[in-house]
Amino acid sequence: MCAMQNASIEPVFLAFKHNQEIIKERIKHVIENNEPYGDVTCEGVRHVLWKCSVEDAAFFTAEFEKIPCTYVADGHHRTAAAYNVGKMRREQALAAGQ
């Protein structure tokens, strides 16, 4: 749990059926052609992170927009908690006139 964000900021694992191969190939390309910018072990779980270019980000955004639905295979509690914290903060900001 990250105290500053009031949230667990671990990754959420999504599964999906559409566009798998094209997305997988682009991820492979990013990993094989770039050095990781983060390598962290938290509670025994290793997380290796890569930064993608603006072009890669646009590609992933466009491809994921084509996917009609995803399944949260791991992290559904974190996902729900993040939604609830965001909703609470939005309501607090609106009540404060922000």
Secondary structure, DSSP 8 states (H G I E B T S, - for coil): -BTTTTB-----EEE-STTHHHHHHHHHHHHHHS--SEEEEETTEEEEE----HHHHHHHHHHHHT-S--EEEE-HHHHHHHHHHHHHHHHHHHHTT-
